[in-house]
Amino acid sequence: MYPAQVGYYKPESLGEALDFLEKHESKIIAGGQSLIPMLKLRILNPKYLVDIGDLKELSFIREGDVISIGATTRHSELVSKRLPGAEIIQETASKVGDVQVRNMGTVGGSVSNADPSADYPAMFSALEATMVIRSKAGTREVNALDFFKGPFNTALGQSDILEQVKVKPLRGYKQVYRKIVRRAGDFALVGLALVLKANAGVVEDVRIAFTGVSDKPYRAIKAEEALRGSKLDSSSISKASEIAVEGVNPPSDSRGSSMYRKEVMKRLLRNTLEEMKDAS
């Protein structure tokens, strides 16, 4: 199936893009790896596409007290960039799609699309990243936990552009992103973003976020609370893995039932925590 006829506009600056968005019914396109399939299926039918893919002012990786990643930064750029205190970003980027998708797709495009099975939303939720949103009225910052509203739904308004993602480095944390897929390059059946800090085997802080199990990234808050202050041993790990699936009802589809996804969640979390325990 081909997309419906659509207009195309390529601004030379972020300001021009914002002007156009305010006046026309449009969708942002950068790498197109998420948007083009949705256009082909006619899930979306905008009047115009606003191509910001070549805007250099939105393509950057800046390190410091805060790590800033521009919206048009390609996945492949993050794959080749180890960010101290946020190593999970590189690991997650390496698991996005295939080589072609990583070369063309952008961080902002994936985040803004908010696919319930995408990799970045869970990872940025675990890092408690801040999304910087730009409009003609100025900029505003939204925490990742509030940015993702539901399937393909975010805090972005019609005339907004995601400018960058900011992350505070978590030095001294073990960081892992794992996902279960049917075939290489697939979206996650279940994905897990886990960051943990322990001292003498006792958990000081932990953040657990899943993808593929809800209509938006799922933070297993009760499991986190059960682990904090506890010794990281097989008993606490088993308990947290059971608690992690409480209060979530994963979807059932051709790839797996809700019950199966819950079991995958438990085993994925348990195995990852056990590996962290053994590495301590």
Rosetta blueprint (number, residue, H / E / L):
1 M L
2 Y L
3 P L
4 A L
5 Q L
6 V L
7 G E
8 Y E
9 Y E
10 K L
11 P L
12 E L
13 S L
14 L H
15 G H
16 E H
17 A H
18 L H
19 D H
20 F H
21 L H
22 E H
23 K H
24 H L
25 E L
26 S E
27 K E
28 I E
29 I E
30 A L
31 G L
32 G L
33 Q L
34 S L
35 L H
36 I H
37 P H
38 M H
39 L H
40 K H
41 L L
42 R L
43 I L
44 L L
45 N L
46 P L
47 K L
48 Y E
49 L E
50 V E
51 D E
52 I L
53 G L
54 D L
55 L L
56 K H
57 E H
58 L H
59 S L
60 F L
61 I E
62 R E
63 E L
64 G L
65 D L
66 V L
67 I E
68 S E
69 I E
70 G E
71 A L
72 T L
73 T L
74 R E
75 H H
76 S H
77 E H
78 L H
79 V H
80 S L
81 K L
82 R L
83 L L
84 P L
85 G L
86 A L
87 E H
88 I H
89 I H
90 Q H
91 E H
92 T H
93 A H
94 S L
95 K L
96 V L
97 G L
98 D L
99 V H
100 Q H
101 V H
102 R H
103 N H
104 M H
105 G L
106 T E
107 V H
108 G H
109 G H
110 S H
111 V H
112 S H
113 N H
114 A L
115 D L
116 P L
117 S L
118 A L
119 D L
120 Y H
121 P H
122 A H
123 M H
124 F H
125 S H
126 A H
127 L L
128 E L
129 A L
130 T E
131 M E
132 V E
133 I E
134 R E
135 S E
136 K L
137 A L
138 G E
139 T E
140 R E
141 E E
142 V E
143 N E
144 A H
145 L H
146 D H
147 F H
148 F E
149 K E
150 G E
151 P L
152 F L
153 N E
154 T E
155 A L
156 L L
157 G L
158 Q L
159 S L
160 D L
161 I E
162 L E
163 E E
164 Q E
165 V E
166 K E
167 V E
168 K L
169 P L
170 L L
171 R L
172 G L
173 Y L
174 K E
175 Q E
176 V E
177 Y E
178 R E
179 K E
180 I E
181 V L
182 R L
183 R L
184 A L
185 G L
186 D L
187 F L
188 A L
189 L L
190 V E
191 G E
192 L E
193 A E
194 L E
195 V E
196 L E
197 K E
198 A E
199 N E
200 A L
201 G L
202 V E
203 V E
204 E E
205 D E
206 V E
207 R E
208 I E
209 A E
210 F E
211 T E
212 G L
213 V L
214 S L
215 D L
216 K L
217 P L
218 Y E
219 R E
220 A L
221 I H
222 K H
223 A H
224 E H
225 E H
226 A H
227 L H
228 R L
229 G L
230 S L
231 K E
232 L L
233 D L
234 S H
235 S H
236 S H
237 I H
238 S H
239 K H
240 A H
241 S H
242 E H
243 I H
244 A L
245 V L
246 E L
247 G L
248 V L
249 N L
250 P L
251 P L
252 S L
253 D E
254 S L
255 R L
256 G E
257 S L
258 S H
259 M H
260 Y H
261 R H
262 K H
263 E H
264 V H
265 M H
266 K H
267 R H
268 L H
269 L H
270 R H
271 N H
272 T H
273 L H
274 E H
275 E H
276 M H
277 K H
278 D H
279 A H
280 S L
